Amino acid sequence: MQCWLLMDAAEFKEALVDAMERKRHWAWSEFTAGQVDKARLHIHFEQEYATYVRDFAILLGRAYVQCPIAAVRAELAENLYEEETGKLSLGKPHAELFLRYPEGLGMDVGRFDKITMLHEAARFRAYVDEATLECGWETAMVVTTIFLEGNQYERGVIDKNAEKRPEAPLSEHPLVKHYGLPEAALELTKAHRMVEGDHRKAAWRLVEHIQPAAYPQVLASMEEILTRWLTYRDAVARACGLARPAAS
Ligand SMILES: [Fe+2]
């Protein structure tokens, strides 16, 4: 691994993209192929909600209040505004739109007011808090706008020749196809499709404002959060009744 202290801006970006290309979990193909028993699917939604979905606007706010650069704050403010109000897309907070998934699947949404986090989920959330509160604005920004909002296809955002995130028609969405979710309940998916392209590009523009002195902290935090996320997703997969295939 290259020394994080001696990196230039392009190498820093590459290290971030490399980390994001490792934000892949073996169980995701099973979730999206409908392999999880519908009776256990609430576990996935509850844990995602408690670890970051419910508080995502607050997490962005933590990056915002720490950041000394007005141009960066302006982009974070726009993202925060959309997450908290949805007024750049469908007019509802994203955390609220997320609950339309379990609601549309007939789950008891009251459960989302009293979630017990799995141990590994709590460890992941603890690091989300540490990274957004105690490691500087650069780390708070990268952890929220790149790690949490982003996915394994980040290279496709910054390189026109790289593979883009596949976007299936809503009728082919796994929750519709395998679990009978009405398409109308995919409001969060629709809101994200309306604003996501801009947010992804903005996130990578903001990375250019980070000074080399912050690179080691940001990259160390990316490795830590990735490790905790993978362990968290292992725990969710187990709780949902999935067994890790021998080869993965
Ligand atoms: Fe969102």
Residues whose N, C-alpha, C, O or C-beta is under 5 A from the ligand:
A	BS01	LIG	H94
